[in-house]
């Protein structure tokens, strides 16, 4: 592989890390509050609100049911409005964030629902308010599951970011399509696949390590 191609590979890796990193932070910041709201407003939640719960669940399910490549194209007007362009790394961050947030919210919701009901009842018996129960009982107890779910979300986003390369998002996917597929350069294609596998393995290892340490508290 030529030095120029190695530079392109490193640049593609940096673009992929930027896309996934920023989108993951957005998904984390928005997904956890959505998950908490879904749990609280559920019929058996601390603040039952069936209409709000159904409406929110419908929105979450709607985005989850839409394939990423379709969502990528459908959100082009919003992407142009937010970033001023429809190509490049920052343009890909918009659909990546919107696609990953409901996915992560559902995983976090499952983790929150698995918290022992006895702990919540004990907190209520002690006079804790809903906000205190969420902050001191629900989130700490569900944290290992939330971190595990976030790891799965990030791994999924790495695959989606490569898919975004098909529409000019940049990154490793763009490199694989332009050089590996369109120019039949199998060396570049193999190198991109190896880097993506290494990236996924690194994220999964870090996530598993964090979950083990949080579970052992």
C-alpha positions in Angstrom: 0.0 0.0 0.0 1.4 3.4 -1.0 2.1 6.1 1.6 -0.7 8.2 0.1 -3.2 5.4 0.6 -2.0 5.0 4.2 -2.6 8.7 4.7 -6.1 8.3 3.2 -6.7 5.3 5.5 -5.7 7.3 8.6 -7.8 10.3 7.5 -10.8 7.9 7.0 -10.3 6.5 10.4 -10.2 9.9 12.0 -13.4 10.8 10.1 -15.1 7.7 11.3 -14.0 8.3 14.9 -15.4 11.9 14.7 -18.7 10.7 13.3 -19.2 7.9 15.8 -17.8 9.9 18.8 -20.0 12.9 18.4 -23.1 10.9 17.4 -22.6 8.6 20.4 -22.4 11.5 22.8 -25.7 12.9 21.4 -27.3 9.5 21.7 -26.1 9.1 25.3 -27.3 12.6 26.3 -30.8 12.2 24.6 -31.3 8.4 25.0 -31.1 8.2 28.8 -33.7 10.9 29.5 -36.0 9.3 26.9 -35.6 5.9 28.6 -36.3 7.4 32.0 -39.4 9.1 30.7 -40.6 5.9 29.2 -40.2 4.0 32.5 -41.7 6.7 34.6 -44.8 7.2 32.4 -45.5 3.5 31.9 -48.8 2.2 33.4 -46.8 0.6 36.3 -44.3 3.5 36.5 -43.8 6.1 39.2 -45.8 8.7 37.2 -48.2 6.8 35.0 -49.2 8.8 31.9 -50.4 6.3 29.2 -50.9 8.9 26.5 -47.5 10.4 26.8 -46.0 6.9 27.1 -47.8 5.7 23.9 -46.9 8.8 21.9 -43.2 8.6 22.9 -43.0 4.9 22.3 -44.6 5.4 18.9 -41.9 8.0 17.9 -39.1 5.7 19.2 -40.5 2.7 17.4 -41.0 4.7 14.2 -37.3 5.7 14.0 -36.1 2.3 15.1 -38.2 0.6 12.3 -36.7 2.8 9.6 -33.6 1.4 8.0 -30.6 3.6 8.4 -30.0 4.1 4.7 -33.6 5.2 4.2 -33.4 7.5 7.2 -30.1 9.0 5.9 -31.9 10.0 2.6 -35.2 11.1 4.3 -33.3 13.4 6.7 -31.4 15.3 4.0 -33.5 18.5 4.3 -33.0 18.5 8.1 -29.3 17.7 7.6 -28.9 20.6 5.2 -30.8 22.9 7.7 -28.6 21.9 10.6 -25.2 21.7 9.0 -25.6 23.6 5.7 -24.6 20.6 3.6 -25.6 17.1 2.9 -22.2 15.6 2.4 -19.2 15.1 4.7 -18.6 14.1 8.2 -20.8 16.6 10.0 -23.7 16.0 7.6 -23.5 12.3 8.6 -23.6 13.0 12.3 -27.2 14.2 12.1 -28.8 11.0 10.8 -26.4 8.9 12.8 -27.5 10.6 16.0 -31.2 10.5 15.2 -30.9 6.8 14.3 -28.9 5.8 17.4 -30.8 7.7 20.0 -34.1 5.6 20.0 -32.1 2.4 19.6 -30.1 3.2 22.7 -33.1 4.6 24.6 -34.9 1.2 24.2 -31.9 -0.7 25.5 -31.5 1.7 28.5 -35.3 1.4 29.2 -34.9 -2.4 29.5 -32.0 -1.9 31.9 -34.1 0.5 34.0 -37.1 -1.9 34.1 -34.9 -4.7 35.5 -34.1 -2.7 38.7 -35.5 -4.6 41.7 -38.9 -3.2 42.5 -38.1 -3.8 46.2 -35.4 -1.1 46.1 -37.9 1.4 44.6 -40.5 0.5 47.2 -37.9 0.9 50.0 -37.0 4.3 48.7 -40.6 5.4 48.5 -41.1 4.1 52.1 -38.2 6.4 53.2 -40.0 9.3 51.6 -37.8 9.8 48.6 -39.2 11.9 45.8 -39.4 10.6 42.2 -36.4 12.7 41.2 -34.4 11.2 44.1 -35.5 7.7 43.2 -34.4 8.2 39.6 -31.0 9.7 40.6 -30.1 7.5 43.5 -31.8 4.2 42.8 -32.8 3.7 39.2 -29.8 5.0 37.3 -27.1 3.7 39.7 -28.6 0.2 39.8 -29.2 0.1 36.0 -25.8 1.6 35.2 -24.0 -1.7 34.1 -26.8 -2.5 31.8 -26.9 1.0 30.4 -23.1 0.9 29.7 -23.5 -2.5 28.1 -26.3 -1.2 25.9 -24.2 1.9 25.0 -21.4 -0.3 23.9 -23.8 -2.2 21.6 -25.0 1.1 20.3 -21.5 2.4 19.5 -20.7 -0.9 17.7 -23.9 -0.5 15.6 -23.0 3.1 14.8 -19.6 2.1 13.5 -21.3 -0.1 10.9 -23.8 2.6 10.1 -21.0 5.2 9.6 -19.4 2.9 7.0 -22.8 2.7 5.3 -23.0 6.5 5.3 -19.9 6.5 3.1 -22.1 5.4 0.2 -23.6 8.9 0.1 -20.4 10.8 0.5 -20.2 11.0 4.3 -16.5 10.3 4.3 -14.7 7.9 6.6 -13.7 4.3 6.2 -16.9 3.4 4.3 -16.3 6.1 1.7 -12.7 4.8 1.3 -13.8 1.2 0.8 -16.5 2.2 -1.8 -14.3 4.6 -3.8 -11.1 2.6 -3.9 -12.0 -1.0 -2.8 -15.3 -1.4 -4.8 -15.2 1.1 -7.7 -11.5 0.7 -8.4 -11.3 -3.0 -7.5 -8.4 -2.3 -5.0 -8.7 -5.4 -2.8 -5.8 -4.3 -0.6 -7.7 -1.1 0.4 -10.9 -3.1 0.9 -9.0 -5.6 3.1 -7.3 -2.8 5.1 -10.6 -1.1 5.8 -12.2 -4.3 7.0 -9.3 -5.0 9.3 -9.4 -1.5 10.8 -13.2 -1.7 11.3 -12.8 -5.1 13.0 -10.1 -3.8 15.2 -12.2 -0.7 16.1 -15.2 -2.8 17.0 -13.1 -5.2 19.1 -11.5 -2.2 21.0 -15.0 -0.7 21.7 -16.4 -4.0 22.8 -13.4 -4.8 25.1 -13.6 -1.3 26.7 -17.4 -1.7 27.2 -17.1 -5.2 28.7 -14.4 -4.0 31.0 -16.5 -1.1 32.2 -19.5 -3.3 32.8 -17.5 -5.8 34.8 -16.1 -3.1 37.1 -19.5 -1.5 37.6 -21.1 -4.8 38.3 -18.4 -5.6 40.9 -19.1 -2.4 42.9 
